[in-house]
Structure formats: structure tokens, C-alpha cells
Amino acid sequence: MHRTLLKAGIVLAGIAAVILVFIIAYTLLVLVPNLPSLDAVTDYRPKIPLRVYTADNALIGEFGEEHRDFVSIKEIPPVMKDALLSIEDSRFYEHGGIDFRGATRALLADLSGGFHQGASTITMQVARNFFLTKEKTLTRKLTEILLSYRIEAALNKDQILELYMNQIYLGQRTHGFSSAARIYFNKPLKDLTLGEAAMLAGVPQNPARHNPAVNPIRAKERQQLVLKRMLELGRITQAQYDQALKEKIQVSSSQQFEAHADYVAELVRQNLYAQYKDETYTRGFKVYTTINKAEQDAAYDAVRRNVMNYDQRHGYRGPEAFIELPADEDERDDAIDEVLLKHPSNDQLVSAVVVEVSPKLIRAEPASGDTIEISGDGLRFAVKALQASANRDLKIRPGAVIRATQDAKGHWVISQLPEVDAAFVALNSKDGSYRAMVGGFDFNRKKFNHVTSAWRQPGSSIKPFIYSAALEKGFSPSTIINDAPLPLTSADTGGQPWEPKNDDGKFDGPITMRTALAMSKNVVSVRILRAITPRYAHDYLPRFGFEEDKQPVNLTLTLGTGSVTPVQLAGAYAVFANGGFQVTPWLIQKITDARGTVISETKAPPVAAEDNRVIDGRNAYIIDTMLREVVRTGTGAAATQRLGRKDLAGKTGTTSDAVDGWFAGYAGDVVAVSWMGYDDPRSLGGREFGATLAMPAWIDYMRQAMSGKPETPRNLPEGVSFVDGDWMYNEFSTGNGVKTLDMDEPPAEVPAPPPPPG
């Protein structure tokens, strides 16, 4: 018996020896020669996404497959390192890559049912994450061990830990602890509490199971294990342990940006992708724009608020969709979840499915599972949809998908997604840098950027440029022009007979050009253009940045029948604001790489560089006085009344049938343009004008942009005289200063406009 056992032992030992020799030979002859290069860890280049910031360093966008920040080991707070090492590799600074003692302890703990700690060291996890798959084979394990020794030989411990803490996957597309801190807790890594650090340290073992955004209960359980291990190792005190267990942790379930600037971020992404292609999303570019956070927030809020105000004025259109609500509670919940996926909430406009309704109360369930109750004044907007006689498509009934928002007191109010869209852009009038940009009502619903890409008729907002051209022909603000009917024949128009009308249908007789612009008199503007000729005005407009092929060469030019974009119009008004200099809008002021090296930087162009002068300073000054009149006594008077400033200047614009509503204007060094309209052009309403559609958003924005800033005086240029109550060029002064224009006769041929001064 003993001999049999001895022989069996010898045989087994021999087999083991053969297997060992085979493993050693296989390792030396096959695995070692084919080990991958360590360049990935010795020359670590993590895939860090593109991030976009405002000028005052607020994050407004991130693009890339992975959320990742690179943070050096010196910048990682001790509490984060202690928490991680306690749970993942407590002897990291003692072993040489393979912790045999730790592996033995882990095996014994597993067998006895005690505290579990994985046998893989930090170094082994680095080897696995950078070079290997997750398949469980002997070959992969041997390769992992060999790589671990090679990594330990090539890098010091801090370098290895730095790699791990920047590379490890932590759920929610986050890689590295810095990114995870921002995504889960909306704070930088250095500001983490002990409880938050422990929660993050528990994620690597199973990012799906211990993800605090998806599985908060399991994440809390794992956090408690981390804290217990830290206490056992003496890395925290009992008091710290107790306090951390009681800590209430707020977890954010989605990426949080610091301002609503999706259209800005997307424009930056497009610009960088044009140059760097796919590297745009991996090289860790940080792009600092010229946008001001406070002004961007003000512009976003102004657009949203005023679009909703317009929408409320034009009535409730009915629920967005209808579903049949199953009797079974679980099936009903599934049906609600399914339809709300197709109708997601939009910022403060929460989507919900009606489960109970009466003329005095609506109960509805949003995606959160709570119950929304709407009653009293909250039902006023949709009162017709609650009547028994309401049309079936309008009627609110169980199964209807509706929108609700909360008022200032926290009460729910029924609402709806607007169909109309809007845009807003603000520039620094001196150098052309963007200060704010809102390309539409909602980026997630419609990514088309109306600021840069929507070609729309400018309506009366084009008139100041026609008047500017007229100043070069001897007109002045005091020129008297007859506001009277003007029937035009085919010979006048080059087409069909036409009789221009004023918006209010009234005629005021002889009035000054200043009054005509302030009151936006169409007939007077046509008379002025007829006098200087459409060709002269058409050739004059490009100096403001307008495109010649987008403007007609006929008398409708002065009524804004051409096409402009909001940013183009803002740049054009900047010429009046800055004294006659053309500006080129620009957005990106600095780009850095992942390590902070500046790749490119744009300096603001010189203010009032004479090479950029496109109109005489006298012209800009006189038009400025006329634009100030518009907002003092004319169609834009509400701006002065509501903002209480005397340095505002601007012009309303309404196209035929109120298809587009505009307001363009400026104060100080800020020029801004507001627009509202439908993407499929149609009337905004017979009682709507630029003053009701676009100007309110402009006012709301300028309240923030001008807050705390003194009123800006305008310096009088040389070569102008104040004659009989108004300004004019010295060379056109006739002594009494008042010129009456007889517009009933066709004008003589007028020469081309002079070249821009300077």
C-alpha cells in the first residue's frame, strides 16, 4: 500500500515536473518573446475628450467616447489614494508586482467566508487594462504576471498608480477618478469627502454593479466595505469612519454643464474636427471660447422665456400624443415609460401621461414615477381642452401626453412644446468676439444653428443701412420726406406695379428722415432708396458684411426682402456701434492640449484699426443718433422704458405678414440681435411685430449685459455740424439745414458709392 502510494506520488510529481518544465519553456520560448511593447504605459497617452469652456472657465460641452481627465499623482488627494489601495491592493508599495502573501490571504478568506479582497494587484490590473483581454486562461494569466514584473521594472510605484487612477473604467463612460468625481458628484477630485472617495474606490471591482448613479444601494454597500477596510488598516479613525457612514451623498445621474451653451460647444466641435478629425475626441483639447457665462445664461433664459410667452399668447394646441392605459398596473407603467421615451422632458418642460382628469384637476405621471397635480390657475392655458365638447385631438383625457412646468411658487402649470423657434447672438462690437449665442429654442430637439445658418429676410432692420447710404448722398436726419401714397408703375419697379404701405396703414405727410426711421415708415424708406437708386444701395451694403447675391437690386431692398443671418446682422450693427469699423465674429480664443500646452491662441484684433474702417466716422455717429431715437421715441421705445438707459440704440424688424420678427441693437461695447420665426416660414400673427416678438428677449439679455456698467457717451467726430436741430455733414450744410426732397419725379442717374474711407 505504501509502495503504491509512493509510486503514485512519484508519478504525480513527475507529471507536475513535466508540466512545470513545459510552462517554463512555453513562457520563455513563446510568451516572453511575444510580450507587447510597454510604450502604452511608459509613454502614456490617454484618450481624453474635447472640452469646451467659456472665457470665465465654465464647462459648457464635452465630446468623446470616454469621459476622462488626466491628473498627476501629486494632484490626487491622499484620501482617494488611501481608499483605493485599502480595497484594491493594501500592500501595493511593498510587493514587486505580484502579491503572493495577499493572494494567499484572499484565498483563505474566501474559503472561510471572511472579508474578500481580490488577488490581483494594481500592477496586474494595469497590465490587464492596457494589454490584455478579460478571458480567463492560463496563457493570459501568465502573460499578465510577466507584464506586471516588466511594468514594475520600467516604472516606479507612483507612476504605476498614476496610470491606474487615470485609466480605470468607473461606469457612465468615465475613465479615471477625476472624471468620475465630476460626473457622479459634480465636483473636482480634490474636493471629495471621505464618503465620496470611498464610494468611488468601490466602483472598479464591478463598475456596473457598484455604479452610484445606476445602483445607489449596492454602491452604498460597497462603500461601507471600503470604509471598514480603511479602518482596519488604520488609514482612518473610528470617528472618521462613523462620520463617513452618516454622510449623505448626492449623486448626479448625468453630465452637468455649467451653462446652457450647446450651440456654442457644437460650433467649436465642428471647427476642431475640420482640422484634427478623429483626434478631436481623444487628445484632451481644452477650448476656451470668448463667451461670457452670465451673459450666455441670460441669453438662454431670455430666448426660452420669450418663446414660451409667444406660445402662450397663441393658444393650446392639444396633447402631443395619446395612449391607451392598460388596466394592469405593471403594464400601465410600462406603457407610460415607453411613450415618454419618445417624448422626453425638455429642460423645465416636463412630459407626463395623464392618468386622471376633470375640469378642475389633472393628475399625470412623468418618467420619474411621481404624480403631478395641476389645478386652479395652472389649468387656465388649456381650459378649452378640458371641456366635454372639446375636439378629440384637443381634449385632455387619460392617456394624453402633456407638458407641465412649475411656476415661481412651485405650483404645476400646464404648458406645451412651442413650434416657433428663435435665435440670439451678442458680439463685442469693438473686436467681434462672441459674448453669447443661442442657436435655437432647444439643441436636443433641433441642432440647426439659426444664428450662423438661418438665412431670413431682415425686414425693417435693414433700413439703417439704406439711410447710411443716403447720408453719403447729401441726406441728413432733418431732410423732409413726404409720407404719402406712392403708386409705382412697371417702369418704376421693372416688374409689376406696386404701391408700398406702412405697417399701420397710415400716412403722416411731410416728416424728417429721423422720424421716418424711428417710426419705421416703409413708404419714406422706398422714396429714399428710389432717390439714391437700388444699385447704389446694393453696392454700398457689402461694407457692413452683407452678401451681394443675397440682396435684391430693386426698391424692395429697403423693406428687407433680401437674406441675412442673425450673426451677420449683429456684425453689421457693430459698424454703427464702434464708429465705422467692420468686425469679423470669432469664438475661440485659446486651445490647449491634455497637458496644458497652448496649441493656438487668438488675440483680440486692435480696436478701431483704420484698415477695418468701412464707413466715415461721421456717418456712424449720425446713424447712431437716429438709432437712439428709435429706442427713445419710436418702435423700440419699450427698451429705454424697461432698461432705463439713454445709451441704447437699435431697430425693430418685421417682414411681410410677420413671418420674421427682429430686434438689433447695442449699448456700450455689446451689440446683440434677437430673431423669432418658424423654420417653415409662416405668419407669426397679425398683431405681432419685431417689438413684440424679438425685442423682449433683447431687453432681458441687455439687462444682464449692461448691469453695473455706466452709460457710454459718444464722441463727436470732426466734420459734422448741428444745424437747425440736427446733424449733417459740413459739406452738405445749406445754411438753414433743412432739405426738402421732391420724391414724385424719378431720380437722375446716381454714380457708384465712394470707396470706404481709410
C-alpha positions in Angstrom: 0.0 0.0 0.0 2.7 2.4 1.0 4.7 1.4 -2.1 1.7 2.0 -4.3 1.2 5.4 -2.8 4.8 6.2 -3.1 4.8 5.2 -6.8 1.7 7.3 -7.4 3.3 10.2 -5.7 6.4 9.9 -7.8 4.3 9.7 -10.9 2.3 12.8 -10.0 5.5 14.6 -9.1 6.9 13.6 -12.4 3.8 14.9 -14.2 3.9 18.1 -12.2 7.6 18.5 -13.0 6.9 17.9 -16.7 4.0 20.4 -16.6 6.3 22.9 -14.8 9.0 22.5 -17.3 6.5 22.8 -20.1 5.1 26.0 -18.6 8.6 27.5 -18.0 9.7 26.5 -21.6 6.4 27.9 -23.0 6.8 31.1 -21.1 10.5 31.6 -22.1 10.2 30.5 -25.7 6.7 31.7 -26.6 5.3 34.3 -24.2 8.4 36.3 -23.4 9.4 36.9 -27.0 5.9 37.9 -27.9 5.2 40.2 -25.0 3.8 43.6 -26.2 5.8 46.7 -26.0 5.4 48.8 -22.9 5.1 52.0 -24.9 1.4 52.3 -23.9 2.4 52.7 -20.2 5.9 54.2 -20.5 4.6 56.8 -22.9 1.0 57.1 -21.7 -1.3 59.0 -23.9 -4.9 58.6 -22.6 -7.9 59.3 -24.7 -9.1 62.5 -23.2 -12.2 64.1 -24.7 -12.6 67.6 -26.1 -13.9 70.0 -23.5 -15.3 73.5 -24.2 -15.3 76.3 -21.7 -16.5 79.9 -21.5 -14.0 82.7 -21.2 -14.5 82.6 -17.5 -13.8 78.9 -17.3 -17.3 77.4 -17.1 -17.5 74.0 -18.7 -20.2 74.1 -21.5 -19.5 71.0 -23.6 -17.7 67.6 -23.8 -17.2 65.4 -26.8 -15.6 61.9 -26.9 -16.3 58.3 -26.3 -14.8 58.4 -22.9 -15.1 60.9 -20.0 -11.6 61.3 -18.8 -9.3 63.8 -17.1 -5.6 63.3 -16.6 -4.4 64.1 -13.1 -0.9 63.7 -11.9 -0.3 61.5 -8.9 0.8 64.6 -6.9 -2.7 66.2 -7.5 -4.6 63.1 -6.4 -5.8 63.7 -2.8 -4.5 61.2 -0.2 -8.0 60.3 0.9 -8.6 59.0 -2.6 -5.4 57.0 -2.8 -5.9 55.6 0.7 -9.5 54.5 -0.1 -8.4 52.8 -3.4 -5.4 51.0 -2.0 -7.3 49.8 1.1 -9.8 47.9 -1.0 -7.8 47.0 -4.1 -4.1 46.5 -3.1 -3.2 47.4 0.5 0.4 46.1 0.1 0.9 48.0 -3.2 4.1 49.8 -2.1 5.5 46.6 -0.6 5.3 43.9 -3.3 7.1 43.7 -6.6 4.0 43.4 -8.8 2.7 40.0 -7.6 1.5 39.9 -4.0 1.8 36.2 -3.0 1.0 37.0 0.6 -2.1 38.9 -0.4 -3.2 36.2 -2.8 -2.8 33.5 -0.1 -4.7 35.7 2.4 -7.5 36.3 -0.2 -7.8 32.5 -0.8 -8.0 31.7 2.9 -10.6 34.5 3.4 -12.7 33.1 0.5 -12.5 29.6 2.0 -13.5 30.7 5.5 -16.2 33.2 4.3 -14.4 36.2 5.7 -13.6 39.6 4.2 -13.0 39.3 0.5 -10.1 41.1 -1.2 -9.1 40.4 -4.8 -5.8 38.7 -5.5 -5.0 41.0 -8.5 -2.6 43.8 -7.6 -2.8 47.3 -9.0 0.1 46.5 -11.3 -1.6 43.4 -12.6 -4.8 45.4 -13.3 -2.7 47.9 -15.2 -1.2 45.1 -17.3 -4.7 43.7 -17.9 -6.3 47.0 -18.7 -3.7 48.2 -21.1 -2.6 45.0 -22.9 -4.9 42.0 -22.3 -8.5 40.8 -22.7 -10.6 39.6 -19.8 -10.6 35.9 -20.9 -9.7 33.5 -18.1 -7.0 31.3 -19.5 -3.6 30.1 -18.2 -1.8 31.9 -21.1 -3.5 35.2 -20.3 -2.7 34.9 -16.6 1.0 34.0 -17.3 1.2 37.0 -19.6 -0.3 39.2 -17.0 2.3 38.1 -14.4 5.2 38.6 -16.9 3.9 42.1 -17.8 3.4 43.0 -14.2 7.1 42.3 -13.5 8.2 44.3 -16.6 6.0 47.2 -15.6 7.4 47.2 -12.1 10.9 47.3 -13.6 10.1 50.1 -16.0 8.1 52.4 -13.8 8.1 53.4 -10.1 5.2 52.8 -7.8 3.7 56.3 -8.1 3.9 56.1 -11.9 2.0 52.8 -11.9 -0.6 54.2 -9.5 -1.0 57.3 -11.6 -1.6 55.1 -14.7 -4.2 53.1 -12.9 -6.1 56.0 -11.4 -6.4 57.8 -14.7 -7.2 54.7 -16.9 -9.6 52.6 -14.9 -13.2 52.4 -16.1 -15.7 53.6 -13.5 -19.1 53.4 -15.2 -21.1 56.1 -17.0 -18.4 56.2 -19.8 -16.0 57.6 -17.2 -12.3 56.6 -17.1 -10.2 57.7 -14.2 -11.2 59.1 -10.8 -11.0 62.7 -11.6 -13.6 62.3 -14.4 -15.7 60.1 -12.1 -15.7 62.7 -9.4 -17.1 65.3 -11.8 -19.7 63.0 -13.4 -21.0 61.4 -10.2 -20.6 64.3 -7.7 -20.2 67.3 -10.0 -17.0 68.4 -8.2 -13.3 68.3 -8.7 -11.3 65.3 -7.3 -9.5 67.5 -4.8 -12.9 68.4 -3.1 -14.1 64.8 -2.5 -15.2 63.9 1.0 -14.1 60.7 2.7 -17.5 59.1 2.0 -17.4 60.1 -1.7 -13.8 58.9 -2.1 -14.8 55.5 -0.5 -17.8 55.2 -2.9 -15.6 55.8 -5.9 -12.9 53.4 -4.6 -15.6 50.7 -4.5 -16.5 51.0 -8.2 -13.5 49.4 -10.1 -14.4 45.8 -8.9 -17.6 45.9 -10.8 -18.5 49.3 -12.5 -22.0 48.1 -13.5 -22.9 46.7 -10.1 -21.4 49.4 -7.9 -22.2 52.4 -10.1 -23.6 55.0 -7.7 -25.8 56.6 -10.4 -27.4 53.3 -11.5 -27.2 51.2 -8.4 -27.1 53.5 -5.4 -27.9 50.8 -2.9 -25.1 48.4 -4.0 -22.8 51.4 -4.3 -23.5 52.2 -0.7 -22.9 48.7 0.5 -19.6 48.6 -1.3 -18.6 52.0 0.1 -19.2 50.6 3.6 -16.8 47.7 2.9 -14.2 50.2 1.7 -14.6 52.3 4.9 -14.4 49.2 7.0 -11.1 48.2 5.3 -9.7 51.7 5.8 -10.5 51.5 9.5 -8.9 48.0 9.8 -5.7 49.3 8.2 -5.6 52.4 10.4 -6.0 54.8 7.5 -9.0 56.5 9.2 -10.1 56.8 12.8 -13.2 55.5 14.3 -14.7 59.0 14.4 -14.0 59.5 10.7 -15.5 56.1 10.0 -18.6 56.9 11.9 -19.0 60.3 10.3 -18.5 58.9 6.7 -21.2 56.3 7.3 -23.6 59.0 8.2 -22.6 61.3 5.3 -25.5 62.0 2.8 -24.1 61.7 -0.7 -25.7 63.5 -3.6 -25.1 61.6 -6.8 -25.8 63.2 -10.2 -27.1 60.8 -12.8 -25.9 62.7 -15.9 -23.2 65.0 -17.1 -23.7 68.5 -15.7 -22.5 71.6 -17.7 -22.2 75.0 -16.1 -24.1 76.9 -18.7 -26.7 76.3 -21.5 -24.4 76.7 -24.5 -24.9 73.6 -26.6 -24.9 75.5 -29.9 -21.6 77.2 -28.9 -20.0 73.9 -28.0 -21.2 72.2 -31.2 -19.7 75.1 -33.3 -16.4 74.6 -31.6 -16.5 70.8 -32.2 -17.1 71.4 -35.9 -14.2 73.8 -36.1 -11.8 71.5 -34.4 -12.9 68.4 -36.3 -12.3 70.2 -39.6 -8.6 70.5 -38.5 -7.9 67.4 -36.3 -10.5 64.8 -37.5 -10.9 61.9 -35.0 -8.1 63.2 -32.8 -10.5 65.9 -31.8 -12.1 63.4 -29.4 -9.0 61.8 -27.9 -6.2 64.4 -27.5 -7.7 66.2 -24.5 -8.1 69.5 -26.2 -9.5 72.3 -24.0 -11.1 75.1 -25.9 -11.7 78.4 -24.2 -14.3 80.5 -26.0 -15.0 84.2 -25.8 -18.4 83.5 -24.4 -19.3 85.1 -21.0 -21.1 82.7 -18.7 -23.5 85.2 -17.1 -24.5 86.7 -20.4 -24.9 83.2 -22.0 -27.2 82.2 -19.2 -29.1 85.4 -19.7 -29.5 84.9 -23.4 -30.6 81.3 -23.0 -33.2 82.3 -20.4 -34.4 85.2 -22.5 -35.0 83.0 -25.5 -36.7 80.3 -23.6 -38.9 82.7 -21.6 -40.0 84.8 -24.6 -40.6 81.9 -26.9 -42.9 80.4 -24.2 -44.6 83.8 -23.8 -45.3 83.9 -27.5 -46.6 80.4 -27.5 -48.9 81.1 -24.6 -50.4 84.1 -26.5 -51.4 81.9 -29.3 -53.3 79.1 -27.5 -53.1 75.5 -26.5 -52.8 73.0 -29.4 -53.6 69.9 -27.5 -51.7 66.9 -26.2 -48.6 65.6 -28.0 -49.8 62.0 -28.2 -52.3 59.6 -26.8 -52.0 56.0 -25.5 -54.5 53.5 -24.1 -53.8 52.9 -20.4 -53.8 49.2 -19.6 -55.8 48.1 -16.5 -52.9 46.1 -15.2 -50.6 48.4 -13.1 -47.3 46.9 -14.3 -48.4 47.0 -17.9 -49.7 50.6 -17.5 -46.3 51.7 -16.0 -44.5 50.0 -19.0 -46.8 51.8 -21.5 -46.1 55.2 -19.8 -42.4 54.6 -19.8 -42.4 53.6 -23.4 -44.3 56.7 -24.7 -42.3 59.1 -22.5 -39.1 57.8 -24.1 -40.5 59.2 -27.4 -41.5 62.5 -25.7 -38.6 63.3 -23.3 -38.7 66.2 -20.9 -37.2 69.5 -22.3 -35.4 71.4 -19.6 -38.2 72.7 -17.4 -41.0 71.4 -19.7 -41.7 68.0 -18.1 -43.5 65.4 -20.1 -46.2 63.3 -18.4 -49.1 61.0 -19.1 -52.5 61.9 -17.8 -54.0 59.3 -15.5 -56.9 61.2 -14.1 -58.7 64.3 -15.4 -61.6 66.6 -14.6 -62.4 70.2 -15.4 -60.7 71.2 -12.1 -57.8 68.7 -11.8 -55.3 66.9 -13.8 -53.2 64.1 -12.4 -50.3 62.9 -14.6 -47.2 60.7 -14.2 -43.8 61.8 -15.5 -40.9 59.5 -16.2 -39.7 59.9 -12.6 -42.7 57.9 -11.4 -44.0 60.8 -9.2 -47.5 62.2 -9.7 -48.0 65.7 -11.0 -51.2 67.5 -9.9 -52.4 70.6 -11.9 -55.3 72.7 -10.7 -56.6 76.2 -10.4 -54.7 78.8 -12.4 -52.4 76.0 -13.6 -55.2 74.8 -15.9 -56.1 78.2 -17.4 -54.0 77.8 -20.5 -55.8 74.6 -21.6 -59.3 75.3 -20.2 -60.9 74.7 -23.6 -59.2 71.2 -23.8 -60.9 70.2 -20.5 -64.4 70.9 -21.8 -66.7 67.9 -22.6 -67.4 69.4 -26.0 -63.7 69.8 -26.9 -62.5 68.3 -30.2 -61.0 64.9 -29.7 -57.5 65.9 -30.9 -57.5 68.9 -28.5 -59.2 67.2 -25.5 -57.1 66.2 -22.5 -58.1 62.7 -21.4 -56.5 59.7 -19.6 -53.6 58.5 -21.7 -52.8 62.0 -23.1 -49.1 63.1 -23.2 -48.9 66.6 -21.9 -46.3 69.1 -20.7 -46.1 70.8 -17.4 -43.8 73.3 -15.8 -43.6 74.8 -12.3 -44.3 78.5 -11.6 -42.3 80.7 -9.2 -44.2 79.3 -6.3 -43.6 75.7 -7.2 -47.1 75.0 -8.5 -47.6 72.9 -11.6 -48.9 74.7 -14.7 -49.9 73.0 -18.0 -47.8 74.0 -20.9 -46.6 72.7 -24.3 -43.6 72.5 -26.5 -43.5 75.5 -28.8 -43.5 75.1 -32.6 -41.9 78.5 -33.2 -38.1 78.9 -33.0 -35.8 81.7 -32.1 -32.2 82.8 -32.0 -30.0 85.2 -30.2 -26.4 86.4 -30.6 -24.3 89.0 -28.9 -20.9 90.2 -30.0 -18.3 92.6 -28.7 -18.8 95.5 -31.0 -15.2 96.5 -30.9 -13.4 93.3 -31.7 -16.2 90.9 -33.0 -15.8 88.3 -30.3 -18.9 86.3 -29.4 -20.4 87.1 -25.9 -23.5 84.9 -26.1 -25.1 82.6 -28.7 -28.4 80.7 -28.6 -29.0 78.9 -31.9 -32.5 77.8 -31.2 -35.1 77.0 -28.6 -33.6 73.6 -27.8 -30.5 71.9 -29.1 -31.5 68.4 -28.3 -34.7 68.8 -30.3 -33.2 70.7 -33.2 -29.5 71.1 -33.7 -29.8 73.6 -36.6 -28.0 76.7 -35.6 -30.2 79.6 -36.6 -27.5 82.2 -35.5 -25.0 81.1 -38.1 -27.0 79.3 -40.7 -30.6 80.6 -40.9 -30.9 82.9 -43.9 -34.0 85.0 -43.2 -35.5 88.3 -44.5 -34.4 91.1 -42.2 -37.4 93.3 -42.7 -37.1 96.9 -41.4 -33.8 96.0 -39.6 -32.1 96.7 -42.9 -33.3 100.3 -43.1 -30.5 101.9 -41.1 -28.0 100.7 -43.8 -30.1 102.3 -46.6 -30.2 105.5 -44.5 -26.4 105.3 -44.1 -26.0 105.2 -47.8 -28.3 108.2 -48.2 -26.1 110.3 -45.8 -23.4 109.9 -48.4 -25.7 111.5 -51.0 -26.4 114.6 -49.0 -29.3 113.4 -46.9 -29.4 114.2 -43.2 -31.7 113.3 -40.4 -33.5 116.6 -40.9 -34.3 116.0 -44.6 -38.1 116.4 -45.1 -39.7 113.5 -47.0 -43.3 113.1 -47.8 -45.0 110.2 -46.1 -47.8 109.9 -48.7 -49.1 107.2 -51.1 -46.6 106.2 -53.7 -48.1 104.3 -56.6 -45.3 102.8 -58.7 -45.6 101.7 -62.3 -43.9 98.9 -64.1 -41.4 101.4 -65.3 -40.5 102.2 -61.7 -40.3 98.6 -60.5 -39.0 96.8 -63.6 -41.9 94.4 -63.0 -45.4 94.6 -61.7 -47.0 97.8 -60.5 -46.6 98.2 -56.7 -47.7 100.6 -54.0 -45.7 100.2 -50.8 -47.7 100.5 -47.5 -46.8 101.4 -43.9 -47.4 98.7 -41.3 -50.1 100.8 -39.6 -51.8 101.7 -42.9 -51.4 105.4 -42.1 -49.6 108.3 -43.7 -48.2 111.3 -41.8 -47.3 113.6 -44.6 -44.0 115.5 -44.7 -41.7 114.2 -41.9 -38.0 114.2 -41.2 -35.8 111.2 -42.1 -35.1 110.8 -38.4 -38.8 110.4 -37.6 -39.2 108.1 -40.6 -36.6 105.7 -39.2 -37.9 106.0 -35.6 -41.4 105.1 -36.7 -40.2 102.6 -39.4 -42.0 104.3 -42.3 -41.9 102.0 -45.3 -43.1 104.5 -47.9 -40.5 107.0 -46.8 -37.8 104.4 -47.0 -38.8 103.4 -50.5 -38.7 107.1 -51.5 -35.2 107.4 -50.1 -34.0 104.3 -51.9 -35.6 105.5 -55.1 -33.7 108.7 -54.8 -30.2 107.1 -54.3 -31.1 104.2 -56.6 -31.2 100.5 -55.6 -27.9 99.9 -57.4 -26.1 102.4 -55.3 -27.5 101.0 -52.0 -26.9 97.4 -53.2 -23.3 98.2 -53.8 -23.0 100.0 -50.5 -24.2 97.1 -48.3 -21.2 94.8 -48.5 -19.1 97.1 -46.5 -21.2 96.0 -43.5 -20.6 92.3 -44.2 -23.8 91.6 -46.2 -23.5 89.3 -49.2 -24.4 91.0 -52.5 -26.0 87.9 -54.0 -28.4 87.7 -51.0 -29.8 91.2 -51.6 -32.2 92.3 -54.4 -31.4 95.2 -56.7 -34.8 96.8 -56.6 -36.9 99.0 -54.4 -37.9 96.2 -52.0 -34.4 96.1 -50.8 -35.2 98.8 -48.2 -38.0 96.7 -46.8 -35.7 93.8 -46.1 -36.6 91.3 -48.8 -33.0 90.1 -49.0 -31.5 87.5 -46.7 -29.2 87.7 -43.7 -28.2 85.5 -40.8 -28.5 86.8 -37.2 -24.7 86.9 -36.7 -24.3 88.7 -40.0 -26.8 91.3 -38.9 -25.0 91.7 -35.5 -21.7 92.3 -37.2 -23.4 94.9 -39.4 -24.8 96.8 -36.5 -21.4 96.7 -34.8 -20.2 99.1 -37.5 -22.5 101.8 -36.2 -21.7 100.9 -32.6 -17.9 101.2 -32.9 -17.7 104.2 -35.1 -17.4 102.7 -38.6 -15.2 99.6 -38.4 -16.1 96.2 -39.8 -15.6 93.3 -37.4 -15.3 89.6 -38.1 -17.1 87.4 -35.5 -14.8 85.0 -33.7 -15.4 82.4 -31.0 -12.2 80.5 -30.0 -9.6 82.4 -28.0 -7.3 79.6 -26.8 -6.8 75.8 -27.4 -4.6 73.7 -25.1 -3.8 70.0 -25.1 -4.2 67.5 -22.3 -1.1 68.7 -20.5 -2.0 72.4 -20.7 0.3 73.3 -23.6 -1.1 76.1 -25.6 -1.7 74.9 -29.2 -3.2 78.1 -30.6 -4.3 81.5 -29.2 -6.2 84.3 -30.8 -5.6 87.8 -29.6 -8.4 90.3 -29.9 -7.9 92.4 -33.0 -6.9 96.0 -32.5 -9.8 98.3 -31.6 -10.7 100.7 -34.4 -7.9 99.7 -36.7 -8.1 102.0 -39.7 -7.6 99.1 -42.1 -11.0 97.9 -41.0 -12.8 101.2 -41.4 -15.7 100.8 -43.9 -17.8 103.9 -43.3 -17.0 107.5 -42.4 -17.0 108.1 -38.6 -19.4 110.9 -39.2 -21.8 108.5 -40.9 -21.7 106.1 -37.9 -22.2 108.9 -35.5 -25.3 110.3 -37.2 -26.9 106.9 -37.7 -26.2 106.2 -34.1 -28.2 109.2 -33.1 -31.0 108.0 -35.2 -31.0 104.5 -33.8 -31.1 106.0 -30.3 -34.2 107.9 -31.4 -35.8 104.6 -32.4 -35.5 103.3 -28.8 -36.3 106.7 -27.3 -39.5 107.6 -29.1 -40.0 105.1 -31.9 -40.9 101.4 -32.4 -38.3 100.4 -29.8 -39.2 102.8 -27.1 -40.0 99.9 -24.7 -36.3 99.1 -24.5 -35.5 102.5 -22.9 -38.5 102.4 -20.7 -37.7 99.0 -19.3 -33.9 99.3 -19.1 -33.8 103.0 -18.0 -30.6 103.8 -20.0 -30.0 106.6 -22.5 -27.2 105.0 -24.4 -29.3 102.3 -26.1 -29.6 102.2 -29.9 -31.4 99.7 -32.1 -34.0 98.9 -34.7 -37.1 96.6 -34.9 -37.7 94.5 -37.9 -40.9 92.8 -39.1 -41.2 91.1 -42.5 -44.3 90.9 -44.7 -47.1 89.1 -42.9 -45.0 89.0 -39.8 -43.1 85.9 -40.9 -39.9 87.1 -39.1 -39.5 89.3 -36.1 -36.2 91.0 -35.3 -34.6 93.4 -33.0 -31.0 94.5 -33.5 -29.2 97.0 -31.2 -26.4 97.9 -29.0 -25.1 99.7 -25.9 -21.6 100.2 -24.7 -19.4 97.5 -26.4 -22.2 95.0 -26.7 -24.2 94.5 -29.9 -27.0 91.9 -30.0 -29.6 90.5 -32.3 -32.8 88.7 -31.5 -34.9 86.8 -34.0 -38.1 84.7 -33.9 -39.8 82.8 -36.6 -40.9 79.4 -37.9 -38.5 77.1 -39.8 -41.2 76.5 -42.4 -41.9 80.2 -42.9 -45.5 81.3 -42.0 -47.1 84.2 -40.3 -46.4 84.7 -36.6 -49.7 86.5 -36.2 -51.4 89.7 -37.4 -50.7 91.5 -34.2 -47.1 90.5 -33.9 -44.1 92.7 -34.7 -40.4 92.8 -34.1 -41.2 94.8 -31.0 -43.4 92.1 -29.5 -41.5 89.0 -30.8 -37.8 89.7 -30.6 -37.3 92.9 -28.6 -38.4 91.4 -25.2 -35.6 88.8 -25.4 -33.1 91.6 -26.3 -34.2 93.7 -23.3 -33.9 90.7 -20.9 -30.4 89.9 -22.2 -29.2 93.6 -22.1 -30.4 93.9 -18.5 -27.7 91.4 -17.6 -25.1 92.5 -20.1 -25.3 96.2 -19.0 -25.6 95.5 -15.3 -23.3 97.7 -13.3 -21.9 99.4 -16.4 -22.1 103.2 -16.8 -23.7 104.8 -19.8 -21.4 105.3 -22.7 -21.1 108.8 -24.2 -20.4 109.1 -28.0 -17.6 111.3 -29.0 -18.5 113.9 -31.7 -16.3 113.4 -34.8 -14.9 116.3 -36.8 -16.8 117.4 -40.0 -20.3 117.4 -38.7 -22.5 120.4 -37.8 -25.6 120.7 -35.6 -27.8 122.8 -37.9 -31.3 123.8 -37.0 -31.8 121.0 -34.6 -30.0 118.1 -36.2 -26.7 116.8 -37.5 -25.3 116.8 -41.0 -22.0 116.6 -42.9 -20.4 120.0 -43.1 -20.1 119.8 -46.9 -23.8 119.3 -47.3 -24.9 122.1 -44.9 -27.0 124.7 -46.8 -27.2 127.2 -44.0 -30.8 126.5 -42.8 -30.0 122.8 -42.6 -33.5 121.7 -43.7 -33.6 120.0 -47.1 -37.0 119.0 -48.7 -36.8 116.2 -51.1 -39.3 116.1 -54.0 -39.8 112.4 -54.5 -42.5 112.4 -57.1 -40.1 112.6 -60.0 -37.8 109.6 -60.9 -34.3 110.2 -59.8 -31.4 111.2 -62.1 -28.7 108.6 -62.6 -26.6 108.4 -59.5 -22.9 107.5 -59.6 -21.5 104.5 -57.7 -20.8 104.9 -54.0 -17.4 106.3 -53.0 -14.8 103.7 -51.6 -14.8 103.3 -47.8 -12.7 106.0 -46.1 -9.3 104.8 -44.9 
